[in-house]
Each structure stands twice: as structure tokens, then as C-alpha cells.
């Protein structure tokens, strides 16, 4: 059996908190995320927090019009209608990443720690794949094992 793929996504801190509280169980994006169900998703809380606080698994990825996404995922979007509409303004298609197995890391992993283990390290604007042998992935996995 092969090891599952690992990615790191950047998310605004308020949405990370909603993911951890269970209110937000879908991450909505304006661009396609080409990963498979079962992919491990490390969730980076954007600056000024600049920390990885959570990990989840991709359950599925769905593409649809923004209207269809809102109709289907409003209850688990963790967003107000105004936030949703502002985010998808002028978009014709959107993507919903259904998250499952969401866990808070026992200790947050700081941007400084990631940079120490993987030089150079820059948080992704959208997402980044983390490959075996990557120091950042090793650090993230070690944080998961201490759970």
C-alpha cells in the first residue's frame, strides 16, 4: 500500500477556527484542487498567526456553479451568504473540498519551525504538495504522531 498524498493549504484563521469547531466541514475554492480522496490536508492558518493547527482528510472534491455549491453545502460551509458571495464574485465554477477526519494538532507548528526544517519554505498562496523527504512534511507528521 502506498502512503497517502499530503498537501498544505492556506486558510484564513477565522475559517480554521470554524473547521476545528466542526462548523466548517467543506473548504471552498475558486480554482480546481487536483488531489484524490484520501489525501491528507495540513491546514495552515495565514499570517499574522502563521501556524499549522489542524489536519484533515479529503473525502471528495465537487465542482459546480457557486449557486449549486451554496445550495448543497451552505449548512457546512462555515460562511455567511455575504462571505460566500464576496468570495465567488464573478466566478462561474467553484470547487468544494469535503473534509473528514479533522483533528487539531496537539501543538501548533509555527512558520519558523517549518522554515527551520525545510529551507527555503514559503507558505502556499493556494496549496502545495508535500513529498516524502521534505523536512516540513517530516515535522508535520511528527506533530500528528504525538496525538
C-alpha positions in Angstrom: 0.0 0.0 0.0 1.4 3.4 -0.9 1.5 6.3 1.6 -1.3 8.8 1.0 -0.5 12.1 -0.6 0.0 15.2 1.7 -0.8 18.8 0.9 -0.7 22.0 2.8 -3.4 24.6 2.2 -3.5 28.2 3.4 -6.8 29.3 5.1 -7.8 32.5 6.9 -7.6 32.0 10.6 -11.3 32.6 11.2 -12.1 29.7 8.9 -9.5 27.4 10.5 -11.3 28.0 13.8 -14.6 27.1 12.2 -13.1 24.0 10.8 -11.8 23.0 14.2 -15.1 23.7 15.8 -16.9 21.4 13.3 -19.0 24.3 11.9 -17.0 24.3 8.6 -16.5 20.8 7.0 -16.0 21.9 3.4 -13.3 24.2 2.1 -14.5 26.2 -0.9 -12.1 27.2 -3.7 -12.3 29.3 -6.9 -9.7 27.1 -8.6 -9.5 23.3 -9.0 -7.5 21.3 -6.5 -6.2 18.2 -8.3 -5.9 15.7 -5.5 -7.6 12.4 -4.7 -9.9 11.5 -1.9 -7.9 10.2 1.0 -5.3 13.0 0.6 -4.1 14.3 3.9 -4.6 18.1 4.2 -2.5 20.1 6.6 -4.2 23.4 7.4 -2.1 26.5 7.7 -3.6 29.5 9.3 -2.4 32.6 7.4 -0.5 35.5 8.9 -0.5 37.0 11.3 -1.0 33.6 13.0 1.3 31.7 10.6 0.8 28.3 12.1 -0.4 24.8 11.2 -3.1 23.9 13.6 -5.1 21.1 12.0 -5.1 18.1 9.7 -7.9 16.5 7.8 -8.6 14.1 5.0 -10.2 14.8 1.6 -13.5 13.0 1.5 -14.4 14.2 -2.0 -14.0 17.1 -4.3 -17.0 18.5 -6.1 -17.1 21.2 -8.9 -20.3 23.2 -9.5 -21.6 26.6 -10.0 -21.5 28.9 -7.0 -25.3 28.7 -6.7 -25.2 24.9 -6.7 -22.3 24.9 -4.1 -24.3 27.2 -1.8 -27.4 25.1 -2.1 -25.6 21.9 -1.4 -23.1 23.0 1.3 -24.4 26.1 3.0 -25.0 24.2 6.2 -21.4 23.0 6.4 -19.7 25.9 4.7 -18.9 27.9 7.9 -19.6 31.0 5.9 -22.3 33.6 5.8 -24.0 34.2 2.5 -22.3 37.6 2.2 -18.8 36.0 2.7 -19.7 33.3 0.1 -21.0 35.8 -2.4 -17.9 38.0 -2.0 -15.5 35.1 -2.4 -17.3 33.7 -5.5 -17.9 37.1 -7.1 -17.7 36.8 -10.9 -16.8 33.0 -10.7 -18.6 30.7 -12.9 -17.4 27.5 -11.3 -16.2 26.6 -7.8 -14.8 23.6 -6.0 -15.9 22.1 -2.7 -13.3 20.0 -0.8 -15.2 17.9 1.6 -13.2 17.4 4.8 -13.4 14.4 7.1 -11.3 13.1 10.0 -10.5 16.7 11.1 -8.1 16.9 14.0 -6.4 19.7 15.9 -2.7 19.1 16.3 -1.6 18.7 19.9 0.8 21.6 19.4 0.8 24.1 16.7 3.6 24.1 14.2 4.9 27.6 13.5 6.1 29.1 10.3 9.6 29.5 11.9 9.7 25.8 12.7 8.7 24.9 9.2 11.4 27.1 7.8 13.9 25.6 10.1 13.1 22.1 8.8 12.6 22.9 5.2 14.8 25.7 3.7 13.5 27.6 1.8 9.9 27.3 2.9 7.1 29.7 1.9 3.5 29.1 2.8 1.4 28.5 -0.3 -1.0 31.0 -1.7 -3.3 28.2 -2.8 -1.8 24.8 -1.8 1.4 22.9 -2.1 2.2 19.2 -2.3 4.4 17.8 0.4 6.6 14.9 -0.8 8.5 12.3 1.2 11.9 13.6 2.2 10.5 17.1 2.7 11.6 18.4 6.1 8.3 20.2 6.6 6.3 17.0 6.0 8.5 15.2 8.5 7.9 17.9 11.1 4.1 17.8 10.4 3.9 14.0 10.7 5.8 14.1 14.0 3.2 16.5 15.3 0.5 14.1 14.3 2.2 11.1 15.9 2.2 12.9 19.3 -1.6 13.0 19.2 
